[in-house]
Amino acid sequence: MSGAMLAEEIKNLPDSYISQISDFIMYLKLKSKFNDFESHKDSYKEAISRWRNDSKELFADDAQFMNSAFELNRSQEMYKPKEIW
C-alpha cells in the first residue's frame, strides 16, 4: 500500500480512530526514545566526563582567582538578618 493510499484511508476514518492512532504513534515514539535511553545508560555520565575533561583548562586558568576571590573582610563578616518591614 502506497503512502498516498494510506493517507486517504486514514482521512476516511472516524475521529475517535484517528485519536487512537495518534496515541499509538506517540506511544511508539516514546518507546523508541526510552529504548535509546536504556541502551545508553552511561550517556549522561559520559557527557559530564567529556565536559569536565574539555573544560579543565578553564578551571585551571581561574583557580588562582578562585583561591583569593573570597578573602575580603566583608566576606568574613557574620550574617545578620535584616528586618525588612
Residue pairs with C-beta under 8 A, 6 or more apart in sequence:
1 9
10 18
10 21
13 21
37 43
